[in-house]
């Protein structure tokens, strides 16, 4: 009984904080350096997200690095943990064209969107991709720094089976954090 009462008290305290959510309608792109298997080359990427319901967004990305092109399309579930942190869980369709071979598969991702300061957002994430009868797992840390109400500088470091360095811009279609 005491455990149930404590859980209800914590839930009641967190309920007002969960009335906020990050913006999931944006487009971003820029420079990409990618070390993926035998490939180590530079190119570009463009990605975006669009809210389709209170806790769901469609996500997509296209990257072109040397002989390696990748298309990602999927759905992302997101829910606020408090007024500064969202939990994200996603599933994607993946298509990779590696010059002489191409294959399709799937991806899974889990991460957080954390806004420790009004102009700064951090996005730690784990990504799993299964293509070419191989599975790749990588840890990613992305960050956004607001330079205007709509525009952010975007940067990311990803390490593991798919190493990446990204730098670019994001355009937000709406406020960064909104009340629900």
C-alpha positions in Angstrom: 0.0 0.0 0.0 2.8 2.5 0.9 4.5 1.8 -2.5 1.3 2.5 -4.4 0.7 5.7 -2.5 4.3 6.9 -3.2 3.9 6.1 -6.9 0.7 8.0 -7.1 2.2 11.0 -5.3 5.2 11.1 -7.7 2.9 10.7 -10.7 0.7 13.6 -9.4 3.8 15.8 -9.0 5.1 15.0 -12.5 1.7 15.4 -14.2 1.9 19.2 -14.5 5.4 19.0 -15.9 4.3 16.6 -18.7 2.1 19.4 -20.2 5.1 20.4 -22.4 6.5 18.8 -25.5 9.3 19.4 -27.9 8.6 20.4 -31.5 8.6 17.5 -33.9 8.0 19.4 -37.2 11.3 20.5 -38.7 13.7 20.1 -41.6 17.5 20.0 -41.3 20.5 19.3 -43.4 24.2 19.9 -43.9 27.6 18.3 -44.1 28.1 14.6 -43.2 31.4 12.7 -42.8 30.7 8.9 -42.5 32.9 5.9 -41.7 30.7 2.9 -42.5 32.5 -0.4 -43.1 35.1 0.1 -45.8 33.6 3.6 -46.6 35.1 6.8 -45.1 33.9 9.8 -47.1 32.1 13.1 -46.9 28.9 14.3 -48.4 25.5 15.7 -47.3 22.3 14.8 -45.5 18.8 16.1 -45.3 16.3 15.0 -42.7 13.0 16.0 -41.3 10.2 15.2 -39.0 6.5 16.0 -39.0 4.0 15.5 -36.2 1.0 13.4 -37.2 -0.6 13.1 -33.7 0.0 14.2 -30.1 2.7 11.6 -29.5 3.7 10.5 -33.0 5.8 11.9 -35.8 6.9 10.7 -39.2 10.7 10.8 -39.7 12.9 10.6 -42.7 16.5 11.1 -43.8 18.5 11.0 -47.0 22.3 10.9 -47.0 24.8 10.8 -49.9 28.4 10.0 -49.0 30.7 8.8 -51.8 29.3 5.5 -53.1 27.0 5.2 -50.1 23.4 6.5 -50.3 20.9 5.8 -47.5 17.2 6.5 -47.3 15.4 6.2 -43.9 11.7 6.6 -43.4 9.7 5.7 -40.3 7.6 6.6 -37.3 8.6 8.1 -34.0 6.7 7.8 -30.7 7.6 10.6 -28.2 6.4 11.4 -24.8 7.5 14.1 -22.2 9.1 12.8 -19.1 9.1 16.3 -17.6 9.1 19.9 -18.9 12.6 19.6 -20.4 13.0 15.9 -21.4 11.2 13.8 -24.0 11.6 10.1 -24.5 11.7 8.9 -28.2 11.2 5.4 -29.6 11.3 4.9 -33.4 11.1 2.2 -36.1 12.3 2.8 -39.6 12.5 1.3 -43.1 16.1 1.5 -44.3 17.4 1.4 -47.9 21.1 1.4 -48.5 22.8 1.7 -52.0 26.5 0.9 -51.6 27.5 1.3 -55.3 27.6 -2.2 -56.6 25.0 -3.6 -54.1 21.8 -2.3 -52.5 19.6 -3.7 -49.8 16.6 -2.8 -47.6 16.0 -3.5 -44.0 14.8 -1.9 -40.8 16.0 0.3 -38.0 15.2 0.9 -34.3 16.1 3.9 -32.2 15.6 5.1 -28.7 16.7 8.4 -27.2 16.0 11.6 -25.3 15.5 15.2 -26.3 16.7 17.3 -23.4 16.7 21.1 -23.2 19.0 22.0 -20.3 19.0 25.7 -21.3 16.6 27.8 -23.5 19.0 27.9 -26.5 20.5 24.5 -26.1 19.1 21.0 -26.8 20.9 17.7 -26.4 19.8 14.4 -28.0 21.5 11.2 -26.8 20.3 8.2 -28.8 21.0 4.6 -29.6 20.4 3.4 -33.2 20.2 -0.1 -34.6 20.1 -0.9 -38.3 19.7 -4.3 -40.0 20.6 -4.3 -43.7 22.9 -6.6 -45.9 22.3 -9.5 -43.5 24.2 -7.5 -40.9 23.2 -5.5 -37.8 24.8 -2.2 -36.8 24.5 -0.5 -33.5 25.7 3.0 -32.8 25.5 5.6 -30.0 24.7 9.1 -31.1 24.9 12.5 -29.4 23.3 15.4 -31.3 22.9 19.0 -30.2 21.0 22.0 -31.3 21.9 25.7 -30.6 19.2 28.3 -31.3 20.4 31.2 -33.5 16.9 32.6 -34.1 13.3 31.6 -33.1 13.1 29.2 -36.1 16.7 28.3 -36.9 19.2 26.1 -35.0 22.8 25.1 -35.6 22.8 21.3 -35.6 25.7 19.0 -34.9 26.1 15.3 -34.1 28.8 12.7 -33.3 27.9 9.0 -33.7 30.1 6.1 -32.9 29.9 2.3 -33.1 29.3 0.4 -36.3 28.3 3.6 -38.2 30.6 6.5 -37.3 29.4 9.9 -38.3 30.1 13.6 -37.9 27.4 16.0 -38.9 27.1 19.8 -39.0 24.2 21.8 -40.4 21.1 23.8 -39.8 17.6 23.0 -38.7 14.5 25.0 -39.5 11.7 24.5 -36.9 8.0 24.9 -38.0 6.7 26.2 -34.7 8.1 26.8 -31.2 10.8 24.6 -29.7 8.7 23.6 -26.7 5.0 23.9 -26.7 2.3 23.5 -24.1 -0.1 20.6 -24.8 
